[in-house]
Amino acid sequence: MNGRGIRSGLSVLVLLLAIRGLRETRAADPEGIRLDPARLVSDTLEPAAADPLVGGEQGIPETQPASADWPRGLMMDGLDAIGLGRPMRDLGLRIYGHVEAGMTFELTGPGDKNTGLPLRGFDSRRPQNLRLNQFMLSLDRPVDTSKSFDVGGTFTFLYGTDARLTHSFGLLDTQNHEAQPDILQGYGELWFKTGDAGQGLDVIFGKWFTPAGFEVAAAPANYLYSRGYLFTFAQPVTHTGLKLTYFFDPVNYAYFGVVRGWDVFDDNNDGATLMGGFQLSSKQLMGDNPRSQLAVNVIAGPEQTGEGWPGNRVLVDVVWTWRWTEKLTQHINADYGFQNDVPEALGNRDVPGVRDSAWYGLGYWLNYTFNDYLSATGRAEWFTDNHGVRTGYRGTFFELTTGLSITPFPNDRILKNLSIRPEIRADWSANDAPFAESCQMTAGFDVVYRF
């Protein structure tokens, strides 16, 4: 079987397994769950979070109307102490954030403090070097889905070494290898209720996180310190434009968007990028969450600089979540990307400097929560970059990562939002490059505090 047949077979297998899971779990019909659509749209299928400082459980954000109280961190406690907390909550406003610092140690491989670790981005890319990855601060007003009409919005600021990787062209363009600022999100939101609470049209306009992929930009919303190949190379981080999402109920929706492209704030061509997708959730619950969820995203449009539709790029992204038990959850993310007229593509023998190219991959996450103190995660990924247009290396790459998330003080008012995440990771490729010793082994950790 050729490479295209293998890719098609894997994609069909993922879809069939997901649809089968959805069919098998539609026997029960519990009452709907009231959710915050703004969080659902921007944080689809995230790992679990104890409070809205991060977002909801996988695809299941917090359910409170904007005017209600919510679990909060030191930021809101401090505002309460000076008399500003209650007025903010009366307006439906909240402010929250987190700080993340981490270090990666090279065990085997070609990386060093000067060249960095190949195919690594969002952890400490240069080994044996402690980094401030993220200081993130958000101010938002979630829309209240129980109202016939409501207005909201979100502004998210980032400072740290991750900012050069989340950066959008045309906004804070000065980049370096050290900590720097970035405006991750800045959008307004309109809610139009059409039926029961949670059913209606959600409109967002501005700059917002992509709905594609399983892993996300905000560090606490991921299981592991390091990001996988799919998030780092296969998917965008943000879009700037307009998105319309219709919620059939709080956990099933379809959306359509018109944006400027992948990680672009100031459009570099005259062609719009179109995107659309949906999420399906089983009616049967596992705990408080749907047992099975399937999200499909398609993004297509020009990405090269020029007039018209230069360098048309297409991404098909599928994410499936299955909750075996309340403690054991798996996620599968499959991506296929294609771009026309790629400049400087490696291995081009027909037209020097320009060619069509594709990339594709599959990721698997398995998470087990032991108790309030400890959870464990395993991640396995396969990623192919045919002509090096995404990674800088032609070939097929693999990685295995296992890690823990430790919450030392889950019952302490101040320290309950502190987590420590150690991990061990192995990267290798089918043709050894860029790993001089065939396999790159690293150990790393980060410390995250949400406030």
Secondary structure in CASP SS format (residue, H / E / C, confidence):
PFRMAT SS
TARGET T0000
AUTHOR 0000-0000-0000
METHOD secondary structure of the structure
MODEL  1
M C 1.00
N C 1.00
G H 1.00
R H 1.00
G H 1.00
I H 1.00
R H 1.00
S H 1.00
G H 1.00
L H 1.00
S H 1.00
V H 1.00
L H 1.00
V H 1.00
L H 1.00
L H 1.00
L H 1.00
A H 1.00
I H 1.00
R H 1.00
G H 1.00
L H 1.00
R H 1.00
E H 1.00
T C 1.00
R C 1.00
A C 1.00
A C 1.00
D C 1.00
P C 1.00
E C 1.00
G C 1.00
I C 1.00
R C 1.00
L C 1.00
D C 1.00
P H 1.00
A H 1.00
R H 1.00
L H 1.00
V H 1.00
S H 1.00
D C 1.00
T C 1.00
L C 1.00
E C 1.00
P C 1.00
A C 1.00
A C 1.00
A C 1.00
D C 1.00
P C 1.00
L C 1.00
V C 1.00
G C 1.00
G C 1.00
E E 1.00
Q C 1.00
G C 1.00
I E 1.00
P C 1.00
E C 1.00
T C 1.00
Q C 1.00
P C 1.00
A C 1.00
S C 1.00
A C 1.00
D C 1.00
W C 1.00
P C 1.00
R C 1.00
G C 1.00
L H 1.00
M H 1.00
M H 1.00
D H 1.00
G H 1.00
L H 1.00
D H 1.00
A H 1.00
I C 1.00
G C 1.00
L C 1.00
G H 1.00
R H 1.00
P H 1.00
M H 1.00
R H 1.00
D H 1.00
L C 1.00
G C 1.00
L C 1.00
R E 1.00
I E 1.00
Y E 1.00
G E 1.00
H E 1.00
V E 1.00
E E 1.00
A E 1.00
G E 1.00
M E 1.00
T E 1.00
F E 1.00
E E 1.00
L E 1.00
T E 1.00
G C 1.00
P C 1.00
G C 1.00
D C 1.00
K C 1.00
N C 1.00
T C 1.00
G C 1.00
L C 1.00
P C 1.00
L C 1.00
R C 1.00
G C 1.00
F C 1.00
D C 1.00
S C 1.00
R C 1.00
R C 1.00
P C 1.00
Q C 1.00
N C 1.00
L C 1.00
R E 1.00
L E 1.00
N E 1.00
Q E 1.00
F E 1.00
M E 1.00
L E 1.00
S E 1.00
L E 1.00
D E 1.00
R E 1.00
P C 1.00
V C 1.00
D C 1.00
T C 1.00
S C 1.00
K C 1.00
S C 1.00
F E 1.00
D E 1.00
V E 1.00
G E 1.00
G E 1.00
T E 1.00
F E 1.00
T E 1.00
F E 1.00
L E 1.00
Y E 1.00
G E 1.00
T C 1.00
D C 1.00
A H 1.00
R H 1.00
L H 1.00
T H 1.00
H C 1.00
S C 1.00
F E 1.00
G C 1.00
L C 1.00
L C 1.00
D C 1.00
T C 1.00
Q C 1.00
N C 1.00
H C 1.00
E C 1.00
A C 1.00
Q E 1.00
P E 1.00
D E 1.00
I E 1.00
L E 1.00
Q E 1.00
G E 1.00
Y E 1.00
G E 1.00
E E 1.00
L E 1.00
W E 1.00
F E 1.00
K E 1.00
T C 1.00
G C 1.00
D C 1.00
A C 1.00
G C 1.00
Q C 1.00
G E 1.00
L E 1.00
D E 1.00
V E 1.00
I E 1.00
F E 1.00
G E 1.00
K E 1.00
W E 1.00
F E 1.00
T C 1.00
P C 1.00
A C 1.00
G C 1.00
F C 1.00
E C 1.00
V C 1.00
A C 1.00
A C 1.00
A H 1.00
P H 1.00
A H 1.00
N C 1.00
Y C 1.00
L C 1.00
Y C 1.00
S C 1.00
R C 1.00
G C 1.00
Y H 1.00
L H 1.00
F H 1.00
T H 1.00
F H 1.00
A H 1.00
Q C 1.00
P C 1.00
V C 1.00
T E 1.00
H E 1.00
T E 1.00
G E 1.00
L E 1.00
K E 1.00
L E 1.00
T E 1.00
Y E 1.00
F E 1.00
F E 1.00
D E 1.00
P C 1.00
V C 1.00
N E 1.00
Y E 1.00
A E 1.00
Y E 1.00
F E 1.00
G E 1.00
V E 1.00
V E 1.00
R C 1.00
G C 1.00
W C 1.00
D C 1.00
V E 1.00
F C 1.00
D C 1.00
D C 1.00
N C 1.00
N E 1.00
D C 1.00
G C 1.00
A C 1.00
T E 1.00
L E 1.00
M E 1.00
G E 1.00
G E 1.00
F E 1.00
Q E 1.00
L E 1.00
S E 1.00
S C 1.00
K C 1.00
Q C 1.00
L E 1.00
M E 1.00
G C 1.00
D C 1.00
N E 1.00
P E 1.00
R C 1.00
S E 1.00
Q E 1.00
L E 1.00
A E 1.00
V E 1.00
N E 1.00
V E 1.00
I E 1.00
A E 1.00
G E 1.00
P E 1.00
E C 1.00
Q C 1.00
T C 1.00
G E 1.00
E C 1.00
G C 1.00
W C 1.00
P C 1.00
G C 1.00
N E 1.00
R E 1.00
V E 1.00
L E 1.00
V E 1.00
D E 1.00
V E 1.00
V E 1.00
W E 1.00
T E 1.00
W E 1.00
R E 1.00
W C 1.00
T C 1.00
E C 1.00
K C 1.00
L E 1.00
T E 1.00
Q E 1.00
H E 1.00
I E 1.00
N E 1.00
A E 1.00
D E 1.00
Y E 1.00
G E 1.00
F E 1.00
Q E 1.00
N E 1.00
D E 1.00
V E 1.00
P E 1.00
E C 1.00
A C 1.00
L C 1.00
G C 1.00
N C 1.00
R C 1.00
D C 1.00
V C 1.00
P C 1.00
G C 1.00
V E 1.00
R E 1.00
D E 1.00
S E 1.00
A E 1.00
W E 1.00
Y E 1.00
G E 1.00
L E 1.00
G E 1.00
Y E 1.00
W E 1.00
L E 1.00
N E 1.00
Y E 1.00
T E 1.00
F C 1.00
N C 1.00
D C 1.00
Y C 1.00
L E 1.00
S E 1.00
A E 1.00
T E 1.00
G E 1.00
R E 1.00
A E 1.00
E E 1.00
W E 1.00
F E 1.00
T E 1.00
D E 1.00
N C 1.00
H C 1.00
G C 1.00
V C 1.00
R C 1.00
T C 1.00
G C 1.00
Y C 1.00
R C 1.00
G E 1.00
T E 1.00
F E 1.00
F E 1.00
E E 1.00
L E 1.00
T E 1.00
T E 1.00
G E 1.00
L E 1.00
S E 1.00
I E 1.00
T C 1.00
P C 1.00
F C 1.00
P C 1.00
N C 1.00
D C 1.00
R C 1.00
I C 1.00
L H 1.00
K H 1.00
N H 1.00
L E 1.00
S E 1.00
I E 1.00
R E 1.00
P E 1.00
E E 1.00
I E 1.00
R E 1.00
A E 1.00
D E 1.00
W E 1.00
S E 1.00
A C 1.00
N C 1.00
D C 1.00
A C 1.00
P C 1.00
F C 1.00
A C 1.00
E C 1.00
S C 1.00
C E 1.00
Q E 1.00
M E 1.00
T E 1.00
A E 1.00
G E 1.00
F E 1.00
D E 1.00
V E 1.00
V E 1.00
Y E 1.00
R E 1.00
F C 1.00
END
